[in-house]
């Protein structure tokens, strides 16, 4: 029996891959509805299509441009090399849950993992308020940034987080272009406006501290009134930590539970689905999961963390200068030529063709 804690997209996709391979799989999800509460911008890069077939049932919008704003309100508009997608995370999560169920997985809602006792785990049935002791052969923690599985099995380590806030609002915008905002009003991260259509957008930001204060300032900046707000979301985003162990005997961590998230953007969906593939293949082939996923994914995660550490040292003056440089035609062409999923290619070309970018690299030291 393979037991997965967490019925989010990473847990359900892992369950689907293992059930399809013939394993008996159970997923325990503490919430009563898959996909809720919704805690994500819902924007994914084109590489998403390499993992999951894009379907109309969860596709909300297609984007081909991004505007990047500096603190002085200067901006550069960039054409994306490949289209990016806005998805409905509730419908997407439920799509993966149904795929997993159809492959043979048993999904139990309103069931919360609370700990272990000897060789069994303890699950609380939140509806009946009863505790169950369950045998498991393999236990997978796909239970998010504050993973109780990680805590219970001494895999939690030292973790840091961004706190994100977002609203869906009635807001006139260009439906094919999303916006990002940087500077002291968006400390250690950034703000975003992601259009669902020309009339509705997702507006939000994340920060390490005082996130509500900065979020409210951003809403005021965008002149968002309470009557414009359709709904609100908030959640925490783990910052990647390479020292966290993701495997201990027959217990594994995957996705946000393993901090497998890009530190530049907070994007964890594509990375989580990729490491879910690594985990499933490791179990199927009886290979070392820790070595397998690190070989495939960790270099990119470390690069994103390095870039985040550089950006964290930027002043408003640095951001203003960066946008000024980026507006130069030769720089725009380099950035537009490469997919943002592969920042090393962009950085290398920028340093070759525009040496002034070395000034920013010096921020790392």
N, C-alpha and C positions, 0 to 999 in steps of 0.2 A: 504494500500500500504506500503510495506517495501522497503526502499531506501538504497542501499549500495553504498558507495563511495569507489572506488578502485576495479579494476578487476584483482588483483593478485590472487595467489592460495587460500589465506585465504578468501578474499571477494567472490570469485567464489564458493568455497566449502560451505561457509555459505549460499550463494544464492541457491545452489543446495539442501541443506538440508531443507531449508524453502519452496522452490518451491515444492519439493517432498511431503511436508506435507500439501500442498494445499494453501499456501499463494501466493499472487500476489507480485512479486519481480522485482525490476529494479536495474541494476548495471550501474554506471557511471564511466568510465575509461578515464583518460585524454590522454593516449597515443593511437596511431592509430593501434597498433598491440599488442595483448595480449602476455605477456611474455617478451616484450622488453621495455626498455633496460634490459639486463640480468645482475644481480648484486649479484651473489651467487656462492659459491664453488660447490654447487650441490651435496654434499655428505650428505647422511642421514643414520641413524642407522637402525638396523633391525626392530625396533618397528614401522617404517614407514608402514610395511606390515599389522600392526594391524588396520590401518586407511584407507589406500588406497591399492587396489590390484596392485601389481607390474606388469607393462606391458612392453613388448618389445619395444613399440613405443617410450617410453621415458627413457628406461634403457640404460645407456652407458657402465657401467662397474661394476664388482663385486669385492669387496676387502675383504681379510681375514687376513691381517697383517698390522701392523703399526710400523714404525721406529721413535723413539723419540730421537732427537739430543740435546746434551748439548752444551754450548758455546765452550768447549774445543774440540768439534768434536767427543767426545765419544758418543755412542748411545746404545740404547737397542731396540731389535726387539721383538714385542709382537704379539702373535697369538690372533686374536679377537675371543671372545666367540661365537659371531654370526656375520655372514657376514654383511658388510655394502655396500651401493650402491651409485654409481655415476649416477646422472640423468641429462637429458637434460632439463633444467628449462624452456626453451621456449616451448618445446613440452609438458612438464608436465602441465604448466600453461594453455596452449591451450586445453589440454585434460580435465582439470577441468572446463574450460569455456564452452566447448561443453556439458559436463555433465549437467551443470547448465542450459544452453539454452534448452537442450532436456527435462529437467524437467519442463520447462515453464518460466524460467527467461528471461527478456528482457535485453540485454546488449547494452549499448550505448558507442561507442568509440569516441575519440576526444571530450569528454565532461568533463569539469573541475569544481569541486565544488569551489566556491569562497566566499560564505558567506550565510547569512540569512537576511530575512526581515520579521519581525513579526513572523507569524507562517508558513512561507514558506522558502525554501532554494533557493539559486541562483546558477544556473549552466550555465557555459559559453560554447557554442558550438564553439570549436576552429576552425572548418572548415569554418563555416559561420560567425564567429565573432559576434554572437548574444547571448543575455542573456535570460535565461528562469527562470521563477519563478514556483517552483514546490511544491505542497502539499505533505505531507508525514505523515504517521501514526507512523512509526518507522524509525529512521535514524541510520545507522551503519557505523562507520568510520573504514574502512579497508584500509586506504590510507597512510600507511607507517609511518616511524619514525618521520617525520615532519608534521604529520597529521593536515590538515587544519580544519577538523571536530573538533579535540581536541582543537585547538586554538579558533575556533569560539564559542564553547560552554563552554569555561573556564575549560577544562579538561586537558590542556597541561602539567601543572606542571613544575617541574624542571627536565630537561633531559640532559643526557650526552651521548656521542657517541664515538664509534671507527670509524675511516675512513679506509676502506679496498680498496686494489688495487689487481688486478689479471690479468694475461695474460694466454692465451692458446698458447702453444708453441710446436714446433717440438722438442721433447726431449726424448732421450732413457731412459727408466726406467723399473722397474718390474711392470707389469700391475696389480698384485694382492696385492700390498703394497703401502700405502701412507706414507708420511713423515711429521713430525712436528718439528719445530725449536724454541728454547727458548733462552732467555738471553737478554743482553742489546741492541743487534741489533734488537730485536723484543719486544720493551718495552710495558708492560702492556697487551700484547696479545701473538701472536705467528705467525710463518710463516708456509706455507704448500706447499707440492708438491703432487697433487692428479692426478694419472694417468687415462687418458681416455682409453689408450691402451699402448702398448710397445713403441709407437712412438710419442704420443701426451700427454701432461700433462697440468694441471692447476696449476700455480705457483703464490702464492700471500702472502700477509700479511695484518694485520690491526694494527693500533696504534692510540693513542689519539691525538698525535701531531707529526708534521714532517713526516707524513706517506709516502709522496712521496720520501723523502730523504732515509728513511730506506728501502723502496721498491726497489729503484734503487740499493742500496748497496746489497740487496739480489739477484737481477738479476745478478749483477756482480759476486757475490759469486758463483752462479750457472752457470756462463759463458754463459749467455743468450745474444745473439746478436739480433739486430733489425730484421735481415732477418729470424730469427727463429720464430718471433712472428706472430701468426695467427690473433688474435684479443685481445682487451683490455676491461676490465670492472672495474668499481669502484663504490663505494656507501658507505653509512653510516649504522652502526649497532647500534641500541639503547642498552643502558645498563639498565637492569631491575631496576625499581624504584617502590617499593611496596606502596609508598604514592600516586601514581597517581590513581585517580578515573577512573573507566572504564564505569560507568553508571550514567546518570543524566536524570531523568524522562524517556523520550522515546528515548534518544540518548545513543548509546553504542559504545565502542571502542574494537577492537579485533586485535590480532596479533602484528606486529611491532608498530602499532598505539597506542597500550596499553603497549609497551615495554615488551611484553611477550616473552622474548628471554633469552637463557642460557648465562650467563655472562662468563662462562669458554670457550665456543667454538664459541659464536655468532650465534649458531643454533637457528633459529626461526620457521622453517617450521613445524616440528612435533608438537611443542608447539602451534603454531598458528592454525594448523588444529584441535588440541585437544580442544582449547578454542573456536574454531568455533562450534564444536559439543556442547560445554557447552552453548554457546549463543543461538544456534538454539533450544536446548531442553528447555532452560529458557523461550524463547518466546512462544514455543508451549505449555508448561505447565503453563505459566504465573507465573514463579518463579523468584527469585532474582538472576540475572546473576552474580553480584559482589560476592555474597556469594558462589554461585555454582562453579565458575571457581577457586576461591581462595582455596576452600576446596579440589579441585581435583588436582591443579597444583602448587599453590604458594609455598608449602613446598620445592619442588624441585628447583624452581627458587631462593628461598632464599639460599638454600644450594650451588647452583652454584655461587651465588654472594659472599657468604662467602669464597669459594675456590678461586675465582678470587681475592678477597681482600688479601688473604694470598699470592698468587702468585705475586701480585703486589709489595710485599715487598722483593721478592727474589733477591739476588745478583747472579752474574754469578757463584760464588763459591757455593752458595746454589744449583743452578741447576746442577752443576757438581757432587755435592755430592748426590743429589736426583737420578740422572741417575745411579751413582755407586751403590746405595742401590737397585735400581729397578732391576739391573742385577743379583742380588742374586736369586738363583733358587726358594726359598720358596716365595719370594716377587713376582716374575714373575707369579708363579702358582696362587697366590691370585688374581692378577690383571686380568689374563686371564680367571679366573673362572666366572667373573661377567660382565654383560653388562654395558658399560660406561654411559648408560642412568640412572643408579642407583648408583651414586658415594658414597652414604652413606654406602652401604654394603661394598664397597671396602675400604673406610676409616676405618670403624670399624674393619674389619679383619686385615688390615695393622697395626693398633695401637696395636692390641692384639698380633700379631705374630712378629712385628718388632717395638719395643718401640721407636727406634731412630726417627721414623716419628713424634713423639711428638715435636721434635725440630722445625719442620716446622709448626705445629699447633700453636706454640708459636708466630709465625709471625703475627697472627691475632691481637695480643694484643701489 
